[in-house]
Amino acid sequence: MLRVALEALAVVALLVVAGVVAAGIWFQVWSPVTGVVRDGQWFTDEDGLRSTFAGTGWYVVVAAATSLVVGAVAAYVFDRSELVTLAAVVVGASLGGYVMLRLGLSWSPADPEVLARTAADGTELDGALEVDLPHAWLTFPCGALIGMAVVFLVTTKRSGPRGPESLEI
């Protein structure tokens, strides 16, 4: 019982650490939109308007790839109790996705629309990292569950009969 609890804690910790690492990757691959201040407002050019979804898009890509791999590894390595591992993956991936989102956003430049109110005309400001879809953070838990499901469906690590013939009467 103690070993199962320790495995569950290890799974949660692994997914939270993966969220921290994914936040760093997300912030590194994202490129801020630049814009210019005019009359107390921040304006981007046409390319800036096209790339406003980049923060959300990169979040989804990085979260899906990271959580898929970590969920699969967790399912393969920590298989003493599949249901406990499932619960730990749900909790850990939810925390990991939240950590990734909050940490990545905290590294972002300040909101340029707020800064533009007091900036001089012609000042160039970088745009802030944003996630436009409020449910995008679900990508991390869903990716981990898919990775876990693939491992559980494809591998069989337990030995011995598992059918009706294994029942003792």
Residue pairs with C-beta under 8 A, 6 or more apart in sequence:
3 80
4 80
4 81
4 84
7 78
7 80
7 81
7 84
7 85
7 88
8 78
8 84
8 85
8 87
8 88
9 88
10 78
11 74
11 78
11 85
11 88
11 89
11 92
12 88
12 91
12 92
12 95
13 92
14 70
14 73
14 74
14 92
15 67
15 70
15 71
15 74
15 89
15 92
15 93
15 95
15 96
15 144
16 92
16 95
16 96
16 99
17 96
18 66
18 67
18 70
18 96
19 66
19 95
19 96
19 97
19 98
19 99
19 100
19 103
19 140
20 99
20 100
20 103
21 66
22 62
22 63
22 66
22 67
22 96
22 100
22 140
23 99
23 100
23 101
23 103
23 104
23 107
25 62
25 66
26 58
26 59
26 62
26 63
26 100
26 104
27 104
27 107
27 108
27 129
29 58
29 62
30 54
30 55
30 58
30 129
31 51
31 54
32 108
32 109
32 126
32 127
32 128
32 129
33 44
33 47
33 48
33 51
33 52
33 54
33 126
33 127
34 44
34 48
34 124
34 125
34 126
34 127
35 42
35 43
35 44
35 45
35 48
35 112
35 124
35 125
35 127
36 42
36 43
36 122
36 123
36 124
36 125
37 43
37 115
37 116
37 119
37 120
37 121
37 122
37 123
37 124
37 125
38 121
38 122
39 121
40 116
40 117
40 118
40 119
41 113
41 116
42 112
42 113
42 115
42 116
42 125
44 52
44 127
48 127
52 127
52 130
52 132
53 132
55 129
55 130
55 131
55 132
56 130
56 131
56 132
56 133
56 136
59 100
59 101
59 104
59 131
59 136
59 139
60 136
60 139
62 100
63 97
63 100
63 136
63 137
63 139
63 140
63 143
64 139
64 140
64 142
64 143
65 143
66 100
66 140
66 143
67 93
67 96
67 97
67 139
67 140
67 141
67 142
67 143
67 144
67 147
68 143
68 144
68 146
68 147
69 147
70 96
70 144
70 147
71 89
71 93
71 143
71 144
71 145
71 146
71 147
71 148
71 151
72 147
72 148
72 150
72 151
73 147
74 85
74 88
74 89
74 92
74 144
74 147
74 148
75 82
75 85
75 89
75 147
75 148
75 149
75 151
75 152
76 151
76 155
78 85
78 88
79 85
79 157
82 152
85 148
86 148
89 144
89 145
89 148
90 141
90 145
92 144
93 140
93 141
93 143
93 144
93 145
94 140
94 141
96 140
96 144
97 137
97 138
97 139
97 140
97 141
98 137
100 137
100 140
101 131
101 136
101 137
104 129
105 129
105 130
105 131
107 129
108 128
108 129
108 130
109 125
109 126
109 127
109 128
109 129
110 128
111 128
112 125
112 126
112 127
112 128
115 125
116 123
116 125
119 125
131 137
160 166
